[in-house]
């Protein structure tokens, strides 16, 4: 099988279900941003500090592929075979965040990205996830998006924030607290 098909040379691509749309379509932007997030998650997963979280992070990557398939499906094509996103996928993220929070100092300041390259990757993933969420919300304004997709992305961005905090703790890195300039 060749990787190139030449069918997109005119600036269009196929959705699951067969419809062709512009590569600039908001639906393509949505699942393309989810794909970008999955790539950043791969970088995050490859950090030595996350060695004991490999299975969890791989599972999240799998869910992002599921989410991408949902977004790549032509609206109304309910017979397209694809895996489902489930409420239990969101519960997994919530449970993992609750467990991390048990071992972290209470949050008293805003946290700036940085302090260690691995922690910074978590913050980049958080920001890309928020962008994917915003694009899915915009897409939902013109064509229905499964509510679980938006909910999952919302919870996942929170997960990346908590993961960054937990990684900083495990690395022995002090979190970079935001200290606003004093108003004169």
Order of alpha helices (4+ residues) and beta strands (2+ residues): beta-beta-alpha-alpha-alpha-beta-alpha-alpha-beta
